[in-house]
């Protein structure tokens, strides 16, 4: 018998949020896809094991996200079995966002259960732990000489529980022992039949890392993963830090921060874990690799380049791989459709130990997330352009240009300062995402001169970026990717690179866009180099301003686009998981 809950959303609200206008399906590879059919028998068998491993990460993520998630899901399933229609609709929303609390595309906070609260520490910390008590306990522990325990509490791979009047860290490999061992067994089984030996080496290293409390194992697995280039299959265990809003607060407490610095403890936000499984698309990957040879040149054009070490190497030691992937499934943190879902990733992040042992980074692009060619999608896109963008710029708008911009964004994550940004606390991710966007735009002239893009394609990237850079609603500060969008729109409006004409349509000064991005990029790098929380806070808050122009466009967008969330459909994965 599961724990009892009360549903929070009304019957009418549930009908609306689960309707085809509000809950948009994104379909991953189908059972009869040519990508799957072209795999060797060994890789098809391996894929089945990888899909089963991915499915198991949902339980890990749900525990990390909210301690009530699993009980609430059981409650919804039981109520649905009894014929409770509201429970069925709530379960649909739960499965879409993989959790009971989320934010939709209009920045509304969604609570699926009554009396459910927003938890800054998610499931990583005790639910009744306030920021003030957290700081007080850490201060007491440090003054008592419990340095290593505090270090473990503030690392990226531990769940934190109460231990009397203190706090105690439990490593992920121990806390999620059952789930991790199951996943490790599936990875070992996949490595027995997969056709690519380098991929198999990675799977085995990843299996070891899941079963032993040793961050060096993570480093070895990540290092090997980042070297993979010519593999038929894609498997990633992603570890991102956007959800944890508790750990980074320690830099706001001056006394605590000084003690942490004195004891050489760097607070690192907790990793939310997800899994991506896919089939590498060779044609798309070959296109991506065209930019790889330009990475050292791009590094030379980054602001203040002599004041920090770059993540990338040079020549034969260039530490950057890139793949375009047809997605089979996204699970755990990867699959949380909460108002949007990522188009691509550049991993490992700067806090990961693999970068300290000479490892590189890897970009993975999600084909099924970015491709929307249905007549309905095209019609909605045109309505958006007609309502928001001056007519003379329509000829430059190109959906594929958004992908080109994303390629730049992900590569710029590998450029710029590679350490010290943890000191920016809760603003770290916002500033890093802002850097990646502005770097993508600022380096366009360089890439055009190098022959990566034509002058026409450069204009397409600029216009598509500007046209898509306005939101349906002002986000919350916890939404790093959206906060950076507001900051940029405000900055470009302020610098007269974009403006609204008398009809309320967006006009763009094509000659001002790149210089404005270069200026903002320099500001961002300077903030990162400051390694100062107050500097980061001032920078974000001074730019995170919802302007009159943004409000005008947001009202138009809400009229055209009723979508609030999305749901992933994974027919091939579902079939393989049940075989």
C-alpha positions in Angstrom: 0.0 0.0 0.0 1.5 3.3 -1.0 1.5 6.6 0.9 -1.7 8.6 0.5 -1.7 11.9 -1.3 -4.2 14.5 -2.5 -4.2 15.7 -6.1 -3.5 19.4 -6.5 -4.6 20.2 -10.0 -8.3 20.6 -10.8 -10.1 18.3 -13.3 -10.3 21.2 -15.8 -6.6 22.1 -15.4 -5.6 18.5 -15.9 -7.7 18.2 -19.1 -6.0 21.4 -20.4 -2.4 20.4 -19.5 -2.7 16.9 -21.0 -4.4 18.1 -24.2 -2.6 17.9 -27.6 -2.2 21.7 -27.6 -0.5 21.9 -24.2 1.4 18.6 -23.9 3.5 18.2 -27.0 4.9 14.8 -27.9 8.5 14.4 -29.1 9.0 11.0 -30.7 12.4 9.3 -30.6 13.4 6.4 -32.9 10.6 4.0 -33.9 10.8 0.2 -34.0 11.1 0.1 -37.8 13.6 2.9 -38.1 16.3 2.5 -40.7 18.9 3.5 -38.1 18.1 0.5 -36.0 17.7 -1.8 -38.9 21.2 -0.9 -40.1 22.9 -2.0 -36.9 24.8 -5.3 -36.7 23.2 -8.0 -34.6 25.7 -7.6 -31.9 24.9 -3.9 -31.5 21.2 -4.6 -31.6 21.7 -6.9 -28.6 23.9 -4.3 -26.9 21.3 -1.7 -27.4 18.7 -3.8 -25.6 21.0 -3.9 -22.5 21.7 -0.2 -22.7 18.0 0.6 -22.8 17.3 -1.5 -19.7 20.2 0.3 -17.9 18.7 3.6 -18.8 15.2 2.7 -17.5 16.7 1.9 -14.1 18.1 5.5 -13.7 14.6 6.9 -13.4 14.4 5.7 -9.8 17.7 7.2 -8.9 16.7 10.6 -10.4 13.3 10.6 -8.7 15.0 10.1 -5.3 17.4 12.9 -6.0 14.6 15.2 -7.2 12.1 14.8 -4.4 11.9 12.2 -1.6 8.1 11.8 -2.2 8.4 11.1 -6.0 8.4 7.3 -5.9 5.6 7.1 -3.3 3.5 9.6 -5.3 4.0 7.7 -8.5 2.9 4.5 -6.8 -0.2 6.3 -5.5 -1.0 7.6 -9.0 -0.6 4.1 -10.5 -2.9 2.6 -7.9 -5.5 5.3 -8.3 -5.4 4.9 -12.1 -6.0 1.2 -11.8 -9.1 2.0 -9.8 -10.4 4.2 -12.7 -9.5 7.6 -11.2 -9.4 9.7 -14.4 -7.7 12.7 -12.6 -5.0 10.3 -11.3 -4.5 9.0 -14.9 -4.0 12.5 -16.2 -1.7 13.5 -13.3 0.3 10.3 -13.9 0.7 11.4 -17.6 2.2 14.8 -16.4 4.3 13.1 -13.8 5.9 10.7 -16.4 6.5 13.6 -18.8 8.4 15.7 -16.2 9.6 12.7 -14.2 8.6 14.2 -10.9 5.8 15.8 -8.9 7.1 19.4 -9.1 8.2 21.3 -12.2 8.1 24.6 -14.1 6.3 24.9 -17.4 7.2 26.9 -20.5 5.3 30.0 -19.1 7.4 29.8 -15.9 4.4 28.5 -13.8 5.4 26.3 -11.0 3.5 23.0 -11.2 2.8 21.0 -8.0 1.0 17.8 -8.8 0.3 17.0 -5.1 -1.4 19.2 -2.5 0.9 20.7 0.1 4.0 19.7 -1.9 6.7 22.3 -1.5 9.6 23.5 -3.6 12.8 22.1 -2.1 16.0 24.1 -2.7 18.1 21.0 -1.8 15.7 18.7 -3.8 16.2 15.2 -2.4 20.0 15.7 -2.0 19.4 17.2 1.5 16.9 16.7 4.3 13.6 18.3 3.3 13.4 20.3 6.6 16.9 21.7 6.3 16.9 25.5 5.8 19.8 27.4 4.4 20.5 29.0 7.7 20.6 25.7 9.6 22.7 24.2 6.8 25.3 27.0 7.3 25.2 26.8 11.1 25.8 23.0 11.1 28.7 23.3 8.6 30.3 26.0 10.7 30.0 23.9 13.9 31.4 20.8 12.1 34.4 22.8 10.7 35.1 24.3 14.1 35.1 20.8 15.5 37.7 19.7 13.0 35.3 17.5 10.9 37.0 18.7 7.7 36.7 15.6 5.6 33.0 15.1 6.4 32.2 18.6 5.3 34.2 18.1 2.2 32.1 15.0 1.4 28.9 16.9 2.2 29.8 19.6 -0.3 31.0 17.4 -3.1 28.9 16.6 -6.2 28.3 12.9 -5.6 26.7 12.5 -2.2 23.3 12.4 -0.7 23.1 14.2 2.7 21.2 13.0 5.7 20.8 14.1 9.3 23.1 12.4 11.9 21.9 13.7 15.2 22.8 17.4 15.3 25.1 17.0 12.4 24.9 16.1 8.7 26.3 13.0 7.1 27.2 12.4 3.4 26.5 9.1 1.7 28.3 8.5 -1.6 26.0 7.8 -4.6 27.5 4.3 -5.1 26.4 3.4 -1.6 23.0 5.3 -1.5 22.0 3.9 -4.9 23.8 0.6 -4.6 20.9 -1.6 -5.8 20.2 0.6 -8.9 23.8 1.2 -9.8 24.7 -2.5 -9.6 21.8 -3.4 -11.9 22.9 -0.8 -14.4 26.6 -2.0 -14.1 25.5 -5.6 -14.9 23.6 -4.4 -18.0 26.6 -2.4 -19.2 28.9 -5.4 -18.7 26.4 -7.5 -20.7 26.3 -4.9 -23.5 30.1 -4.8 -23.6 30.1 -8.6 -24.3 28.2 -8.2 -27.6 28.8 -4.6 -28.9 31.0 -4.5 -32.0 33.2 -1.5 -31.0 36.1 -2.4 -28.7 36.7 1.2 -27.6 33.0 1.6 -26.7 33.2 -1.7 -24.8 36.2 -0.4 -22.8 34.2 2.7 -21.8 31.2 0.6 -20.8 33.4 -1.6 -18.5 35.0 1.5 -17.0 31.6 3.0 -16.4 30.4 -0.2 -14.7 33.3 -0.2 -12.3 32.7 3.5 -11.5 29.1 2.7 -10.6 30.1 0.1 -8.1 33.0 1.6 -6.2 33.2 4.7 -4.0 36.1 6.2 -5.8 35.9 9.4 -7.8 39.0 8.3 -9.8 36.8 5.6 -11.4 34.5 8.3 -12.6 37.5 10.2 -14.0 38.7 7.1 -16.0 35.2 6.5 -17.4 34.6 10.1 -18.3 38.0 10.4 -19.9 37.4 7.3 -22.1 33.9 8.5 -23.0 35.2 11.9 -24.1 37.6 10.1 -26.5 34.9 8.1 -28.4 34.3 9.3 -31.9 33.7 6.4 -34.3 31.2 4.2 -32.5 27.8 2.9 -33.8 26.1 3.4 -30.4 25.9 6.2 -27.9 25.6 5.7 -24.2 26.0 8.5 -21.7 25.6 8.8 -18.0 25.1 12.5 -17.6 25.8 14.4 -14.4 24.5 18.0 -14.4 24.1 20.5 -11.5 21.2 22.8 -12.4 18.8 21.4 -9.8 20.7 21.7 -6.5 20.1 25.2 -5.1 21.4 24.5 -1.6 25.2 23.7 -1.9 26.1 26.9 -3.7 24.6 29.0 -0.9 27.7 28.4 1.3 29.6 31.1 -0.6 27.0 33.7 0.5 28.0 33.2 4.2 31.2 35.1 4.7 32.4 33.3 7.8 31.6 29.9 6.4 33.2 30.7 3.0 36.5 31.8 4.7 36.6 28.6 6.7 36.0 26.6 3.6 38.8 28.4 1.7 41.1 28.0 4.7 40.6 24.2 4.6 40.8 24.1 0.8 37.2 22.9 0.4 35.5 23.8 -2.9 31.7 23.5 -2.6 30.4 21.7 -5.7 26.7 21.4 -6.4 25.2 17.9 -6.5 24.9 15.9 -9.8 21.5 15.0 -11.0 21.9 11.8 -13.0 20.5 10.9 -16.3 21.1 8.5 -19.2 21.1 9.0 -23.0 21.0 6.0 -25.4 21.2 6.5 -29.1 22.6 5.5 -32.5 25.3 7.7 -33.9 24.4 9.4 -37.1 27.4 9.4 -39.4 26.3 12.1 -41.8 25.4 14.5 -39.1 28.6 13.8 -37.2 30.8 14.4 -40.3 29.2 17.9 -40.6 29.8 18.6 -36.9 33.5 17.6 -37.2 34.1 20.4 -39.7 34.3 22.8 -36.8 36.8 20.8 -34.8 39.8 21.9 -36.7 38.9 25.5 -35.9 38.8 25.1 -32.1 42.4 26.2 -31.3 41.8 29.3 -33.5 38.5 30.1 -31.6 40.4 29.7 -28.3 42.8 32.5 -29.5 39.8 34.8 -30.0 38.4 34.4 -26.5 38.6 37.5 -24.3 41.4 37.7 -21.7 42.7 34.4 -23.2 46.1 34.8 -21.5 44.6 34.9 -18.0 43.3 31.3 -17.9 44.0 27.8 -19.1 41.7 26.5 -21.9 40.0 23.1 -21.7 41.0 22.1 -25.2 44.5 20.9 -26.3 46.3 21.6 -29.5 46.9 19.5 -32.7 47.0 15.8 -32.0 46.2 16.5 -28.3 43.0 18.4 -29.1 40.6 17.2 -26.4 37.2 17.5 -28.2 35.0 14.9 -29.8 31.5 15.5 -31.4 28.7 13.2 -32.4 25.2 13.7 -33.8 22.9 11.1 -32.4 19.5 9.6 -33.3 17.9 9.2 -29.8 16.5 5.9 -28.7 15.7 7.1 -25.1 16.5 9.8 -22.6 15.9 8.8 -18.9 16.4 10.3 -15.5 17.6 13.9 -15.6 18.1 13.6 -19.4 14.4 12.9 -19.9 12.8 15.5 -17.6 10.6 17.5 -20.0 10.0 20.5 -17.8 8.9 23.3 -20.2 11.7 22.2 -22.6 14.4 19.7 -23.2 18.1 20.1 -24.2 19.1 20.1 -27.8 22.7 19.1 -27.1 25.3 18.7 -24.3 29.0 19.4 -23.8 30.3 17.1 -21.0 32.1 16.5 -18.6 31.6 19.8 -16.8 34.5 21.7 -15.3 34.1 20.2 -11.8 34.6 16.7 -13.0 37.9 14.9 -12.0 38.5 13.6 -15.5 39.6 17.1 -16.6 42.2 17.1 -13.9 43.8 13.9 -15.3 44.1 15.2 -18.9 40.6 14.2 -20.1 38.7 16.1 -22.8 35.1 17.0 -23.5 32.5 15.6 -25.9 29.6 17.2 -27.6 26.5 15.1 -28.2 23.6 16.5 -30.4 20.0 15.3 -30.1 18.6 14.9 -33.6 15.0 14.0 -32.6 14.7 17.0 -30.2 15.7 19.6 -32.8 13.9 18.2 -35.9 10.3 19.3 -36.2 9.1 19.1 -39.8 5.4 18.5 -39.4 3.0 20.8 -41.2 1.6 21.9 -37.8 5.1 22.9 -36.6 5.8 24.8 -39.8 2.5 26.6 -39.5 3.1 27.6 -35.9 6.6 28.8 -36.8 5.3 31.0 -39.5 2.6 32.5 -37.3 5.3 33.3 -34.7 7.4 35.1 -37.3 4.4 37.0 -38.7 3.5 38.2 -35.2 7.0 39.0 -33.9 9.6 39.6 -36.6 9.7 42.4 -39.2 9.0 41.1 -42.7 12.3 41.9 -44.2 14.1 39.5 -41.9 11.9 36.5 -42.6 14.1 35.4 -45.5 17.0 34.9 -43.1 15.1 32.8 -40.6 16.2 29.1 -40.9 15.4 26.4 -38.4 18.7 24.7 -39.3 20.5 27.9 -38.2 19.4 27.2 -34.7 21.3 23.9 -34.9 24.4 25.8 -36.2 24.1 28.3 -33.3 23.8 25.4 -30.8 27.0 23.8 -32.2 28.8 27.1 -31.4 27.2 27.2 -28.0 28.3 23.7 -27.0 31.9 24.3 -28.3 32.2 27.5 -26.4 31.5 25.6 -23.2 35.0 24.1 -23.9 36.6 27.6 -24.1 37.2 30.2 -21.5 38.1 29.7 -17.8 38.1 26.0 -16.8 38.2 26.5 -13.0 37.2 28.8 -10.2 33.6 29.4 -11.2 32.2 27.5 -8.2 32.8 30.7 -6.3 29.9 32.3 -8.2 27.5 30.1 -6.3 23.9 30.0 -7.5 24.8 32.3 -10.5 27.6 30.0 -11.8 25.3 28.1 -14.3 23.5 31.2 -15.5 26.8 32.9 -16.3 28.3 29.8 -18.0 25.3 29.4 -20.2 25.4 33.1 -21.0 29.0 32.7 -22.0 28.3 29.8 -24.3 25.6 31.8 -26.1 27.6 34.9 -26.5 30.7 33.0 -27.6 28.6 31.3 -30.3 27.5 34.7 -31.7 30.8 36.6 -31.1 32.9 34.1 -33.0 30.7 34.0 -36.1 32.9 36.4 -38.0 35.9 34.3 -37.3 34.1 31.1 -38.5 32.9 32.9 -41.6 36.4 34.0 -42.5 37.6 30.5 -41.9 35.0 29.2 -44.4 32.8 27.3 -41.9 29.8 29.6 -42.8 28.9 31.7 -45.8 27.9 35.4 -45.3 24.3 34.3 -46.0 24.5 31.5 -43.3 26.0 34.0 -40.8 23.0 36.3 -41.3 20.6 33.3 -40.9 22.3 32.4 -37.6 22.0 36.0 -36.3 18.4 36.5 -37.3 17.3 33.1 -36.1 19.0 33.6 -32.8 17.5 37.1 -32.3 14.0 36.0 -33.3 14.0 33.0 -31.0 15.5 34.8 -28.0 12.2 36.1 -26.6 10.2 34.0 -24.1 6.6 33.4 -23.3 7.1 34.5 -19.7 9.7 35.8 -17.3 11.5 32.7 -15.8 12.5 32.1 -12.2 16.2 32.5 -11.2 16.5 28.7 -10.9 16.0 28.4 -14.7 19.6 29.1 -15.8 19.0 28.6 -19.5 16.0 30.9 -19.6 17.5 33.6 -17.3 20.4 33.9 -19.6 18.0 34.5 -22.5 16.3 37.4 -20.7 19.7 38.9 -19.9 20.8 38.8 -23.5 17.6 40.3 -24.8 17.9 43.1 -22.4 21.5 43.7 -23.3 20.9 43.7 -27.1 17.9 46.0 -26.7 20.0 48.3 -24.5 22.8 48.4 -27.1 20.3 49.1 -29.9 21.3 45.9 -31.8 17.6 45.0 -31.7 14.4 47.0 -31.1 10.6 46.9 -31.7 9.1 49.0 -34.4 5.8 50.8 -34.2 3.9 47.6 -35.1 5.6 45.8 -32.2 7.8 43.7 -34.6 11.4 42.9 -33.9 14.0 44.8 -36.0 17.7 43.8 -36.1 20.8 45.7 -36.9 22.9 43.0 -38.5 26.1 45.0 -38.2 25.7 45.5 -34.4 24.8 42.0 -33.3 28.3 40.4 -33.3 30.1 43.5 -31.7 27.4 43.5 -29.0 27.9 39.8 -28.4 31.7 40.4 -28.2 31.2 43.1 -25.6 28.9 40.9 -23.5 31.3 37.9 -23.8 34.1 40.0 -22.5 32.0 41.1 -19.5 31.1 37.5 -18.8 34.7 36.3 -18.8 35.7 39.1 -16.5 33.0 38.0 -14.1 34.2 34.4 -14.2 37.8 35.4 -13.6 36.7 37.5 -10.6 35.8 34.3 -8.7 33.6 36.5 -6.6 30.0 35.8 -5.6 29.0 39.5 -5.2 30.4 40.3 -8.7 28.5 37.5 -10.2 25.3 38.4 -8.4 25.6 42.1 -9.5 26.2 41.1 -13.1 23.2 38.7 -13.3 20.7 40.9 -11.4 21.6 44.0 -13.4 20.9 42.2 -16.7 18.0 39.9 -15.6 15.4 42.6 -16.3 12.0 41.8 -18.0 11.5 44.8 -20.3 8.4 46.3 -21.9 9.5 44.9 -25.2 9.7 41.4 -23.8 6.2 41.7 -22.4 4.8 42.8 -25.7 6.3 39.8 -27.5 5.4 37.4 -24.7 1.7 38.2 -25.0 1.9 37.5 -28.8 3.7 34.2 -28.2 1.1 33.0 -25.7 -1.7 33.7 -28.2 0.1 31.6 -30.9 1.6 28.8 -28.8 -0.5 27.1 -26.2 2.1 24.5 -25.3 3.1 24.3 -21.7 5.1 21.1 -21.6 6.1 18.1 -23.6 6.3 14.3 -23.3 8.9 11.9 -24.8 7.6 9.0 -26.9 10.2 6.2 -27.1 8.7 3.3 -29.2 11.9 1.5 -30.0 13.2 1.7 -26.4 9.8 0.5 -25.0 9.9 -2.5 -27.3 13.5 -3.4 -26.4 13.0 -2.9 -22.7 10.2 -5.5 -22.7 11.9 -8.2 -24.7 
